[in-house]
Amino acid sequence: MTHAVVLGASMGGLLAARALVGSYDRITVVDRDPLSEDVGHRRGVPQAKHFHTILLRGVQALDEMFPGLTDELVAAGALRVGFNVDARFVLAGHPMVRSDTGASDIQTTRPMLEGAVRAKVAELPGVRLAPGCDVVGPVFEDGRVTGVKVTRDGAEEVLAADLVVDAMGRTGRARAWLAALGLPTPAEDRIDVDMMYASRLVRPATPFKDKLVLVGPVPGRPTGFAFAAQEHGQWMVTQVGMAGDHPPTDEAAFLAFLKRSAPPDVQDAVVASEPLTEIRTHRFPASLRRRYERLARFPEGLLVFGDAMCSFNPIYGQGMTVAAMEAEALRKCLKDGEADLARRFFRAAARIIDPVWQLNALGDLALPEITGHRSLSTRALNRYVARLQRVATHDPVAAAAFIRTIGLLQPPTSILRPDVLARVVVGGLRRG
């Protein structure tokens, strides 16, 4: 019998557990929070009260791992949103022309999505959820991890394991464990964004024509918002402010802040809506990437997964989709056995993370308010992307190419394809 223990039952941990099914006889997913069937907000997922999305590529991955999941979510009230068909995007100050990307995402609150995935994982053979467990640390023997110590109801116990997966999110502890053992720790890349969300659920007084309106920050105004349809007729209003320009939480100031970026129809809809929750906030100081793939030594029996490896600026909505892609990569690595698993998985994950991290960095560093090194290539790419976004206001091919890229259906290099490049150059000159 083989046993794997996943630390963390948020989306990253659940997707990691799904990847382990079929390779381990038993999989235990531990979390400090209660994991009741009555799905609600959990202490361990403070960001859950704000706008979430599974990007186009993520929907594909979830449906492959959990056949029928998105259909079940829609039947329960979630919405399919055709990117750039049912959604209105205003990026870098430019409203994108409507264009069919041939794909849709799923819009729902985080508790509904995570609850549905958790229920699917709990039904998988050999999987056991273990709530109410605080992680103390791994057990090391002869240079490898052989289990993990947890406390439950005040008593400490050891869960013996052939594999332990740190999926405890941004605060993942593997780096500290390595340091405590005197082992090399991964280098960290960091982009300080000083971002804050302020969100509430509302119920519009009258039907709203779009299912999503998303306006991004621009130079000189590092703020934006999402107005997004959710299950059961609810809508999420999430405002974002970067570089310390944070949205307020009192009623009048919250609406005044919205006027800085929202078009009149959204302002009117929000003002007329019935508030369903208080205004709630979430701070995010910096995007953080830990370079585990560069380590020459790493203990056997341990993996790092999801946000514990790379925590992206959440305004781009890429975290859960990247975790789903990492789960696909982990399944492929496990088909070749456990030998050298960490090195193979970290390198596979890096190939997923690299282009997404570059997209995030381009978006963040396009704002002069964000501190960071801007290489010549970064400045050139940001000028090109700015022109592409201008052309995408009237060119549906350019718009679809950009949406499919930020939806992770295709790599960032795809916006440099000759057909797109020609439209950007010629279209940009004509508009100029």
Rosetta blueprint (number, residue, H / E / L):
1 M L
2 T L
3 H E
4 A E
5 V E
6 V E
7 L E
8 G L
9 A L
10 S L
11 M H
12 G H
13 G H
14 L H
15 L H
16 A H
17 A H
18 R H
19 A H
20 L H
21 V E
22 G L
23 S L
24 Y E
25 D L
26 R E
27 I E
28 T E
29 V E
30 V E
31 D L
32 R L
33 D L
34 P L
35 L L
36 S L
37 E L
38 D L
39 V L
40 G L
41 H L
42 R L
43 R L
44 G L
45 V L
46 P H
47 Q H
48 A H
49 K H
50 H L
51 F L
52 H L
53 T L
54 I E
55 L L
56 L H
57 R H
58 G H
59 V H
60 Q H
61 A H
62 L H
63 D H
64 E H
65 M H
66 F L
67 P L
68 G L
69 L H
70 T H
71 D H
72 E H
73 L H
74 V H
75 A H
76 A L
77 G L
78 A L
79 L E
80 R E
81 V E
82 G E
83 F L
84 N L
85 V L
86 D L
87 A E
88 R E
89 F E
90 V E
91 L E
92 A L
93 G L
94 H E
95 P E
96 M L
97 V L
98 R L
99 S L
100 D L
101 T L
102 G L
103 A L
104 S E
105 D E
106 I E
107 Q E
108 T L
109 T L
110 R H
111 P H
112 M H
113 L H
114 E H
115 G H
116 A H
117 V H
118 R H
119 A H
120 K H
121 V H
122 A H
123 E L
124 L L
125 P L
126 G L
127 V E
128 R E
129 L E
130 A E
131 P L
132 G L
133 C L
134 D E
135 V E
136 V E
137 G E
138 P E
139 V E
140 F E
141 E E
142 D L
143 G L
144 R E
145 V E
146 T E
147 G E
148 V E
149 K E
150 V E
151 T E
152 R E
153 D L
154 G L
155 A E
156 E E
157 E E
158 V E
159 L E
160 A E
161 A L
162 D L
163 L E
164 V E
165 V E
166 D E
167 A L
168 M L
169 G H
170 R H
171 T H
172 G L
173 R L
174 A H
175 R H
176 A H
177 W H
178 L H
179 A H
180 A H
181 L L
182 G L
183 L L
184 P L
185 T L
186 P L
187 A L
188 E E
189 D E
190 R E
191 I E
192 D E
193 V E
194 D E
195 M E
196 M E
197 Y E
198 A E
199 S E
200 R E
201 L E
202 V E
203 R E
204 P L
205 A L
206 T L
207 P L
208 F L
209 K L
210 D L
211 K L
212 L E
213 V E
214 L E
215 V E
216 G L
217 P L
218 V E
219 P L
220 G L
221 R E
222 P L
223 T E
224 G E
225 F E
226 A E
227 F E
228 A E
229 A E
230 Q L
231 E H
232 H H
233 G H
234 Q L
235 W E
236 M E
237 V E
238 T E
239 Q E
240 V E
241 G E
242 M L
243 A L
244 G L
245 D L
246 H L
247 P L
248 P L
249 T L
250 D L
251 E H
252 A H
253 A H
254 F H
255 L H
256 A H
257 F H
258 L H
259 K L
260 R L
261 S L
262 A L
263 P L
264 P H
265 D H
266 V H
267 Q H
268 D H
269 A H
270 V H
271 V H
272 A H
273 S L
274 E E
275 P E
276 L L
277 T L
278 E L
279 I L
280 R E
281 T E
282 H E
283 R E
284 F E
285 P E
286 A E
287 S E
288 L E
289 R E
290 R E
291 R L
292 Y H
293 E H
294 R H
295 L L
296 A L
297 R L
298 F L
299 P L
300 E E
301 G L
302 L E
303 L E
304 V E
305 F L
306 G H
307 D H
308 A H
309 M L
310 C E
311 S E
312 F L
313 N L
314 P H
315 I H
316 Y H
317 G L
318 Q L
319 G H
320 M H
321 T H
322 V H
323 A H
324 A H
325 M H
326 E H
327 A H
328 E H
329 A H
330 L H
331 R H
332 K H
333 C H
334 L H
335 K L
336 D L
337 G L
338 E L
339 A L
340 D L
341 L H
342 A H
343 R H
344 R H
345 F H
346 F H
347 R H
348 A H
349 A H
350 A H
351 R H
352 I H
353 I H
354 D H
355 P H
356 V H
357 W H
358 Q H
359 L H
360 N H
361 A H
362 L H
363 G H
364 D H
365 L H
366 A L
367 L L
368 P L
369 E L
370 I L
371 T L
372 G L
373 H L
374 R L
375 S L
376 L H
377 S H
378 T H
379 R H
380 A H
381 L H
382 N H
383 R H
384 Y H
385 V H
386 A H
387 R H
388 L H
389 Q H
390 R H
391 V H
392 A L
393 T L
394 H L
395 D L
396 P H
397 V H
398 A H
399 A H
400 A H
401 A H
402 F H
403 I H
404 R H
405 T H
406 I H
407 G L
408 L L
409 L L
410 Q L
411 P L
412 P H
413 T H
414 S H
415 I H
416 L H
417 R L
418 P H
419 D H
420 V H
421 L H
422 A H
423 R H
424 V H
425 V H
426 V H
427 G H
428 G H
429 L H
430 R H
431 R H
432 G L
